[in-house]
Amino acid sequence: MIKKLLPLIALVLFISTEVVHSNDDRTNRIERTHKVSDGSEIYENTNNYQPKFTSTYFPPVYGDIIIYQFAQTGVFTVYDLQSNGVPNQIWQDPFIPNNVHATFMYSTEAGFAERNCAYMFSNDGGASWTFIDDVPSSDRSGFPSISGYTTGAAVIANHNTVGSITRTKTYSDTGPGFGVFTVSDPGDAPSGPAIWPRVVGVGSGRQVIVASMGGSYTNSTLNGTWSGWAEYPGDQAETYALSVAPNGTVGHAYIGAADGINNNDVFYRSSSDSGLTWTAPERIWDWNEATDSLGCLRGVSIVMGNDNQPYVAFNISLLTLTGFVLPKQRFSIRCILTIMQAFYRKISSRQWFILRI
C-alpha cells in the first residue's frame, strides 16, 4: 500500500494553488440532506427476506495506475451501511507491510438485530484473509475503526452494548493477528455516551480516540488510563479522522461544528504528546455561501506522510448553511497537502496546496 501512495505523493511536485469559482446561478435548485445514522438503527423488513450469497469471484478493477484485486474474507453481510463519513477499517503495519488488519460491521439476518464487528488478519498483503473473531465477541456493536501499535498488534474502537450502555470502547490485541483483546472503556463524555469512534495507536501502548454525540471530543490513554474527554468545535458522526506520523505526531482533520461560523469548513490540528494537548486548529478549507458555496459534506480523511506532514482528503459539493446538498451541481474530491519549505536560507511557515481529483 505504501508503494501505491508514491505516485500520488509524487504529484506534489506539479501542484499549484487553485482558486475555485462556481458558475452556479443559484436558481431552481433542489435541496436534499444526508441522513445520519444514530448508531442504534434496526432495519424492519416485513417480507422476512434472507440473504443468499452466490458470488465467489469479483473481477479486478483497473485504474489508471493501480489494478485492484478482490479477495474473500470469509465474512458475509447484508448490512448496507459502514460509515456516516469515510470508513477507517483497514490498517497495514508500516514495519511489516505484508501484515494487514481489517474490521467491518456485519449482519447475516435481514432484521439486523444481531450486528457485529469482525476482525480479520492477512500476512500476505491482503491476498488471503483469516477471520479471527468478533470484537467484542458478544453483544451488538458497530461503526468500527482500526489502527495499530509499533508492536504490530491491532487496536479497534467501536461502540457496543457491552455493559448495557451503548458507547465507545477500545480493544487492544496482544500481538499481530492473535485475537486476544483487552478492552478499555473511556466512560461517558460530558454530553453522555459518545459513539462513532476513530482510533489511532501511538508507539507501543498509547491510544488517541475521537468520538461524538451531542458534541465532538478527543481522549487519550496509556495502558488503560484515560486522560479525559476534551471537546473541540467539530461536527459529529464520523466527520473526523486521525493519523500518526513516524515521529509520533498525531494529526486530526475534521469538519467544523454547525454553529453558523465553522459550517462545512475543514480544519487540521496536531498533537505531539499523544493527544493530551493540541495545536490551534488551521482552517484549510473555508466554505462561503456568498461566493461559491463549495463545502465539505461529510467525508474527510487524513494520512501523516513519511515526511511527518499531513495529507488531508475530503469531498466538496455545493452546500447551504444548514448542510443541505445541492444536487446536479459540482462534486469533487480535494487533497490538501502541506510542504514545509526549506529553500534558500531557512524553513518558512507551512504552505497548503490543493490537489483536485
N, C-alpha and C positions, 0 to 999 in steps of 0.2 A: 504494500500500500504506500510505503514511503517513496518507492520508485515512481509510483503513479502520480504523486504530487509534484515531482520535479518539473514536468512540462508546464504546470500551472505557475509554479514559482518563477520559472524562467521568464514568464511573460512580464514580470515586474520591470524588466529592462526596457519594455516597449510601452509602458503605461504613462499616460499623461492625464492631468486632471480633466474631468468632464463636467460641464455645466448642463443640467438637464432642463429643458423647457417643454412645455406641453402646448399643442395646438388645439386643445380641447376648448370648445366654446361654452361648456357648462350648460347646455340646453338639452332638454328632453332626455335626461339621464335617469336610469333606473337604479335605485339604491338597494343593495342587499347586504346582509351582515353575515359574519361567520359564526356558526353555532359552536359554543364552547361547552365541552362536557364538564359536569361537576365531579367526575371521578367515581360516581356510585351508580351509574346508569345500569338499568336492567332492560334488555330488549324483550318486547312482547310479540309473540308470533302465534296467532290463533290457528294456523294451519299445521302446527307441530312438525314443521319441516326438519328433517335430519340431514346433516351434510353427507355427501358421498364424494370421496376423494378418488379420482381416477387418473389424474395426470402424474406421471412419474418422470417425465422428461420435459425440460424447458429449454428451447434453443438459445444460443448465446445472443447477446445484444451487441451490435457493432457501433462503437463511437468513432469519432474522427481519429483518435489516437489509441484508445483502450478498447479491448474486447472483454466484455463482462460475461463470465461463465457462471451458471447457476448450479448449486449443489444441494441435495436434500439434507435437511437437518434431522429428520425423523419425527418432527413435531408438526402437527397439522392444526388448523384453526378455522373457525367460521367467524371469528371476531374481526370486525371490519374497521376498527379504529386502533391506532397505535400511539398517536400523539396529537395534541392540540397545536403543536408547532412543528419542530424538526426532531424526529426520533434520534435518540442518543443510545443506541442499542448494540454497538459493537466496539470492542477495544482490542487493538493489536499491540502486543508487547514490543516496545521500541528496541529492547535489548535482544529479544529472541523473536524476530518478525514472523516466524512460522507459527508461533503460538497466538491464536486469535480466539477471543472470548465474545460470546453473544448472548443476548437475552431478548425476549419479546413476550408480550402477554397473549394468551390464547384461551380459547374455549372450544370444546368439541360438541357443545349442545346449543340448540337454537335459542334457548331462553337466556343463556349467558349467566345463569345463577351461579355456576361454578366458573371462576376465571382465575388463571394462574399466570405466573411469570416463569418461563422456562429459562434455564441456564445451560448453554451448550459450549463445548470446547473443541477446538481444532488445533492439532500440532503439525499440520501440513499446509499452512497458509490458507485454509478455507476450502481445500479440495474435498475433504470429508469431515463429518461432524459427529460428535458423541453427545447425546443428551445426558447430562449429569443428574439434574434434579430440578424440581420447582423451588423457587426462592421467594418466600418461605415454603416449606414443604407442605404446609396445610393452611387453611383459611383463604379467603378471597383477596387477591392482590391485583395491582395494575399499574400502568404507566411507569415502567422501569427505566432506569438509567444505569450505565455500566462504565467503569473505569478500572484502574489497577494500580499496583504499587511497584516499586523498583525490585521487589522480590519476585515479580511475575504473577502474583496472586491477584485475583479479581476482587473488586468491591462493587456491589449492586445496591442501588437505592430504589425503593418503590413505596407506594402507600398500600396498606393492607389492614385487615380487620383483626389481626392478632392483638389480643388484649381487649377486644370488643370495640375499641375506638379506632376509626379509620384515620390513620395519619402516617406520615413519613417515618420510615426506619431504614437503616443501612445494614448490609450483610457483607462481612469480610471473609474471604476464603483463606485457608491456612497454607495454600500453595497453588501453583498453576494447574487448574483442572481437578483439584482434589474434591471439591464439592462438600467440604466440611466448613460450614459458615458460622461465624459468630455474629449475633445480632446486636445492634446498638440503637437505642431509642432516644432521640433528642428531646422528646416531650412536645407539648403544645407550644406553638408560637403565641405571642401576645394576643392575637386576634382569634386564637383557637387552633384546632388541629390543622396543620399545614400539609398539603398534598402536592402532587405533580413535581416530584423532586428531580434535581440534576445533581450528580456527584462527580468529584474528581479525587483520585488518590494522589497524595503528595509524599514522596520519599517511601519509607517502609512501613508507615503506620498512621499517617495523618489523613484526614478526610476533610473536604470542604463541600458543603451542600448549599443549594438554593432551592426554596420551595415557596408556595404561596397558597393563600385562601384568606380573603379579607385584607390582604396586604402581601407584600413580597419581602422575603427575608433570606439572609445567609446565616450559616452556622458552621463551626469547625470543631474537630475533635482530634485528640491524640489518645489512642488506646482506650476509647470509650468514654472519655471525659469531654463533655461538650462545653464550648465557650459561652453559648447562649445565643438566642436568635437576635439578629440585628436587622432592622427594617431599612429598606432603601426605596427611593421613589420610582419603582418599576411596575410594569404591567404584570398580569397574573397568567396562570395556566400555561406554563412552559414557553413563555415569551422571553427566555433567558438561556444562557449557555455558559459552561465553564470549560477551561482547558489549562493544562500545566505545561510550562516551558522546561527545557533541560536544566536550567539553573534554579528551578523550583518556583519561579514566579507563576502565580495563578491569575489567569485572565478571565474577566467576567464581562460578557456582552449582553445587553438587554434592551428591550423596548421600554420607553418611558411610560410613566403612570398616566392614566386617563384623567388628568387633573386640569385640563384646559391650557396647560403650558407645555408639557412634555409629550402630549399625544402623538403617536405614530413616529416619534423620533427614535434613533438608535444611539446607545451610549456604550462607552467602554471604560473600564477601570481595572486596576490590578492590585494584587497583594503580594508582598514579599515575605510575609510571616504566616503563611498558610491560612489566610482568611481571617486573622484576628483584626487587622486593620486594612483599610483600602485607600487608594489614592482618590483624589477628587475625580468624579466622572467626566469624561470628554464626550461632547456631543459630536458624533461622527456622521450623523445624517439628520438634517433639520427639515421636518415636514412643514410646509407653509401653504395653507389653504388659499391664501390670497394670490399666490403665484402659480405653481404647477400642481399643487395638491398631491404630489408623489410622496407616499409614506410607507412605512413597514407595517404590513398587515399582522402577521403572527410569526413568520418563520425567521429565526436568527440563529446562527451557529458560529463557533469560533475554534480556530486551531492556533496554538502557540508554536511558531516555527522553530527550526533548529538554530535560528539567529536570535531566539528568545523574544521575538516581536510578534504581535497579534495579527492574524488574518481573519477578518470578520466577514461572513457572507450572510445576506438577508434578501428577502423578496421585496419588490417595490410595486405598488399599484396606486391608482387614484382613490383617495380616501377622504371622508369627511371628518369633521372634528369628533364626532361620536363613533367613529370607527366603521362607518358603512362603506361597503365596497361599491365602486362604480364599474360595472361590468362592461364588456365590449370596448374597453379602453386600453391603455398601455400597461402591460405587465412585464416585469423583467426581474433579473437577479443581479445584485451588486456584490462585489467582493471588495472590501476595504482593506488596503494594505498599508503598512507603515514602514518607512525606511529612515533609520537614524543616519543622517548624512555625515560622512566622515571625510568629505572632500576638503582640499586645500589645507586649512590650518587647524581646525578643531571641529568637534561634533556639534551640530546645531540642534535645535529643537525637533521634536518628532514631526515628520511630514506624512500626511494622509493622502493616499492616492486611490482612485476609484476605477475598478475594472467592471465594465458592463458585460454580462454574459447573455 
